[in-house]
Amino acid sequence: MPQQVDFLVVGSGIAGLTFANKAAKYGTVLVLTKKRKADSNTNYAQGGIAAVFGRDDKPEYHIEDTVKAGEGLCHKRAVRTMVHDGPGLVNELHAMGCRFSVDANGRFDLGQEGGHSRRRIVHAKDHTGQEIERVLLEETKKTDVTISENEIALDLVIRDGECLGVYYLDADTRRIGLVHANATILATGGIGQIYQHTTNPAIATGDGIAMAYRIGAKVANMEFVQFHPTAVFNIKIDGRSFLISEAIRGEGGVLKTKDGVPFMDNYDSAGNLAPRDVVARACLNEMMRTDSRYVLLDVSHLPADFIKNRFPTIYETCLSWGIDITREPIPVVPAAHYLCGGILVNEWAESSIPRLYALGECGCTGVHGANRLASNSLLEALVFAARAADKMKKVTGAKFGKPVKIKQTAKTGPNLLFQIKEIMDRYVGLIRTDEGLQIAKANVDRFRRLFDNGIHIINAESRNTVVVAQLVIDSALERKESRGLHYMADYPTKRQAYSRDTIKQSQGGT
Ligand SMILES: Cc1cc2nc3c(=O)[nH]c(=O)nc-3n(C[C@H](O)[C@H](O)[C@H](O)COP(=O)(O)OP(=O)(O)OC[C@H]3O[C@@H](n4cnc5c(N)ncnc54)[C@H](O)[C@@H]3O)c2cc1C
C-alpha cells in the first residue's frame, strides 16, 4: 500500500468511490475502507436516487420540495447545484451499466416518495444502492485507484494547520500506519450506530466526523438525525434493523395501528406520504396511545405479483422471517436512519481545515437543512463527489516533513457502544426534552473522560461514538425550538432566532 498519495479517500460508499474514480485522472488515489469494499450504507439503500426526469417535472419543483422539507435551513445554492447536476450524473451511472428499472419505452420507471411533489425516484427495483456500489466498484478496476480493505482510519494528521493524511489501523496485522496525502477526503458515512434501533450497518459509527472534530474542523447541524418510520420490529441483521422502503408507501402501502386501524390521515393531509419526521412521530404517538411496541405497515391489498416484482428484496427478506407481506402486515418501528449534519463543507467539499474534504453523509453541504427529502442523499453524495474531484485536480505541494510519531495510549479504551445506544435511544430520539438531554449529556460527558488524548487502537469506534453522541446532544440542547427532525417537547414551535446552522468546533486534542 502506498504511504504517500495525491488523494487519500477514507470510505468506499457512493461518495468515496465516485470521487476516487473521477480523481484518478488527476493523480494517485488510495481508498482506505474499514471492512470489505462494499460494507457501506450505500449498499443497503433501497428506494432510489432523486433526479428530475419526469415529463411533468422541472428542476424548480425538486428545489422547492427540498427546501420545503429543510424548513428554512437549506443552503439554497447547494440545493440548486445538486438538482441541476443530478440527472447528468445519474445518466452517467446508467451508462456505466447500472441496471436502473426502466419502463417499456426504456425511460426510467420513476418511483414516488414522501415530500416529493412528482415521481422522480430513479431506482433499481428495491436494491438501488447495491447496484450503484457494484457499478462503482467495477469502475475502479478500469482506473489506477488502490482500495485497501480492513484499514480503520484512526486520526487525521495535522501540521501547521493543514491536514496531511491519516493514521490508520490495519485490522489484520493490528499495526498502526500513516499515509500522507495532498488531499484527505473523508467519506465515512453516517452515525446510526449510536442508536439501538438503526437501519445503518455496523460501519456507521461517525468516525470521520469525530476525527475531523478532534482536529478543529467545524461540524454543523448534528441535532438533525432522521428516523425512518418503518424498520422491521425486533429483528436485526449485522446490528441493523431491516428497512422497509418508503417507496412501498409510494405504491400504496398503509400504516395501521396494531389493531388494523389506518392513522396517517389524522396527522397530515399527505397521509402515508407525509414527510418522514411527521410519519415517524405519528408512529411513535400511535405506539404510545395503543400501548404497543410497533405499528403495522400493510401492502397486502396490492397485487402479489406486483409486490414480488417491485420489492423483491423486501418480500424475500420478510418471508425468511415468516412474514408473507402479500398476505399480512409488517410490524414496524421508527429507527435512526440518516444524519443531515456533519463536517461543514462548501460546494466543493472543502472543510474549514485546509487539505481536508468531506463528502456524502459525513459532510454537511447544507442541502438537507433541518430535514432530508427521501432519496436526496445518494444524489448529494454523487453530485458533490464529482464536483470535488474536478476542483481538486490542482491540490498539490503539501509539505509533509518527517513522519510524526504517533501518540498512542498504553491503555485500551472501554467499549461503551451499548451504553451510548441506550442513552441516545432513551433521551435523544424522536421527541426530546431539556431535562432528558441534560441527563444524556451528564452520562456521555462522563464516558468522554474515560478516553485520554492518545489513540486507542482497541475500541477506536467507541471513542468516536462518544464524540459524535456528545455533538448530537450539545447541538440539540442549543436549539431551543422544534424544526424539521429536531422536536423538543419543551419548545414545540419553530422560532425565528434559530433560523441558522448549529456549528460546533473543538480547540483540537479532544
Ligand atoms: C437501509 C438504508 C436505506 C437507504 N435508502 C436510501 C435511498 O433509497 N435513497 C437515498 O438517497 N439514500 C438512502 N439511504 C441513505 C444513503 O444510503 C446514505 O446516505 C449514503 O449511501 C451514504 O453514502 P456515503 O458514501 O456517504 O457513506 P457510506 O455508503 O456509508 O460509506 C461509508 C464508507 O466509509 C467506511 N468507513 C467508515 N469509517 C471508516 C474508518 N474509520 N476507516 C475507514 N473506512 C471507514 C465504511 O466502511 C464505508 O465504506 C439509505 C440508508 C440506509 C442505511
The ligand as an ORCA input file, in Angstrom:
! r2SCAN-3c Opt
* xyz 0 1
  C     -31.099      0.917      4.852
  C     -30.825      2.225      4.176
  C     -31.591      2.614      3.097
  C     -31.331      3.834      2.458
  N     -32.056      4.170      1.357
  C     -31.733      5.299      0.685
  C     -32.372      5.608     -0.543
  O     -33.198      4.869     -1.037
  N     -32.013      6.769     -1.167
  C     -31.073      7.613     -0.665
  O     -30.792      8.651     -1.283
  N     -30.451      7.320      0.495
  C     -30.735      6.185      1.160
  N     -30.086      5.897      2.317
  C     -29.001      6.777      2.757
  C     -27.783      6.561      1.870
  O     -27.654      5.190      1.597
  C     -26.516      7.064      2.526
  O     -26.684      8.361      2.992
  C     -25.375      7.059      1.520
  O     -25.241      5.781      0.946
  C     -24.085      7.454      2.204
  O     -23.044      7.255      1.307
  P     -21.576      7.576      1.773
  O     -20.688      7.230      0.631
  O     -21.512      8.931      2.325
  O     -21.316      6.595      3.025
  P     -21.401      5.014      3.118
  O     -22.041      4.420      1.957
  O     -21.947      4.679      4.450
  O     -19.864      4.591      3.103
  C     -19.023      4.880      4.196
  C     -17.721      4.152      3.982
  O     -16.757      4.604      4.935
  C     -16.102      3.490      5.515
  N     -15.595      3.890      6.818
  C     -16.279      4.394      7.862
  N     -15.438      4.686      8.878
  C     -14.191      4.353      8.455
  C     -12.898      4.399      9.047
  N     -12.691      4.831     10.304
  N     -11.844      3.968      8.319
  C     -12.008      3.501      7.059
  N     -13.215      3.431      6.452
  C     -14.282      3.849      7.141
  C     -17.174      2.419      5.530
  O     -16.624      1.153      5.725
  C     -17.813      2.649      4.165
  O     -17.038      2.046      3.164
  C     -30.313      4.681      2.956
  C     -29.566      4.294      4.061
  C     -29.803      3.074      4.664
  C     -28.971      2.664      5.839
*
